[in-house]
Amino acid sequence: MKQQLAQGTAEVFGIEMAVNREYVFSGSSKAAVFSWYGCTLNSRGEAEGYVATDTPMVSYVNVHAMVEQRREQAASSGGAGPRVLIAGPVDAGKSSLARILLAYGVRMGRKPLYVDLDVG
């Protein structure tokens, strides 16, 4: 499936999409295109899709804000930055949340470190 952002702003796993650039998603991948203010997407190819009105993104941004606040506190005190542990059942969105938090951290100019301890 191919997606192209025609207008507005949107992101995939916290990474901003560029207008008029084609993004290719393989048939087996699961990805959500999210927009805070609305957007127009052009899609080509077959994929399952829907428009959701209920999303956890507000909670994710709140977690990011708390982590960023802890980074600021650590920087001002000379301490180590925060550590975040994401735990939960299978297919709960742990990896998606981690990718979003990493992308938001990079967008803030940070250099987050990611360690995947999933034994599966």
C-alpha positions in Angstrom: 0.0 0.0 0.0 1.2 3.5 -0.8 0.2 6.6 1.1 0.8 10.2 0.2 0.1 13.2 2.4 -1.7 15.7 0.1 -2.3 18.4 2.7 -2.2 19.1 6.4 0.1 17.4 8.9 0.3 13.8 9.9 2.8 11.4 11.5 3.5 7.6 11.6 4.9 6.4 14.9 5.7 10.0 15.8 7.6 10.7 12.6 6.2 13.6 10.6 5.2 12.8 7.0 6.3 15.1 4.3 3.7 16.6 1.9 3.6 15.0 -1.6 6.1 12.2 -0.7 5.0 8.6 -1.3 5.3 6.2 1.7 5.2 2.5 1.0 3.8 0.1 3.7 4.3 -3.6 3.2 1.4 -5.9 3.3 2.4 -7.4 6.6 3.1 -4.2 8.5 0.7 -2.4 10.8 1.0 1.3 10.9 -1.3 4.2 11.9 -1.3 7.6 10.3 -2.2 10.1 12.9 -3.1 13.8 12.5 -3.6 16.3 15.3 -5.4 18.8 13.1 -6.6 16.8 10.1 -5.1 15.9 6.8 -5.8 14.6 3.3 -4.2 11.3 2.3 -4.0 9.7 -1.1 -3.9 5.9 -0.9 -3.0 3.4 -3.6 -3.1 -0.4 -3.2 -5.0 -2.7 -1.0 -5.0 -2.5 2.8 -7.3 -2.6 5.7 -8.0 0.9 6.9 -10.4 2.9 9.0 -10.7 6.3 10.6 -10.7 6.2 14.4 -12.2 8.8 16.6 -10.8 7.4 19.8 -7.0 7.3 20.1 -4.4 6.9 22.8 -2.2 9.7 21.3 -3.1 12.3 23.9 -1.9 9.9 26.6 1.2 9.2 24.7 2.0 12.9 24.4 1.4 13.3 28.1 3.9 10.5 28.8 6.4 12.2 26.4 5.9 15.5 28.3 6.6 13.9 31.6 9.7 12.2 30.2 10.9 15.5 28.8 10.3 17.2 32.1 12.5 14.5 33.8 15.2 15.1 31.2 15.2 18.8 32.0 15.4 18.1 35.7 18.3 15.6 35.2 20.2 18.1 33.0 19.9 20.9 35.5 20.9 18.7 38.4 23.7 16.9 36.6 21.9 13.6 37.1 21.2 10.7 34.8 18.2 11.0 32.4 15.0 9.1 33.0 14.5 5.5 32.3 11.2 4.2 31.0 10.0 0.6 31.2 7.0 -0.3 29.0 5.3 -3.6 30.0 2.1 -5.2 29.2 0.4 -8.1 27.4 1.0 -9.3 23.9 -0.3 -6.9 21.1 -1.1 -4.1 23.6 1.0 -1.5 21.7 4.2 -1.5 23.7 6.5 -1.4 20.7 4.3 1.3 19.0 4.5 3.5 22.2 8.2 3.0 22.4 8.7 4.0 18.7 6.5 7.1 19.3 8.4 8.2 22.4 11.7 7.7 20.7 10.6 9.8 17.7 9.3 12.6 19.9 12.6 12.5 21.9 14.6 12.8 18.7 12.3 15.7 17.5 13.3 17.5 20.7 17.0 17.1 19.9 17.5 14.3 22.4 19.5 11.1 21.8 17.3 8.4 23.4 18.6 4.9 23.9 16.3 2.0 23.1 16.8 -1.5 24.6 14.3 -4.3 23.5 14.2 -7.0 26.1 11.4 -9.0 24.5 12.5 -12.6 24.7 9.9 -13.6 22.1 
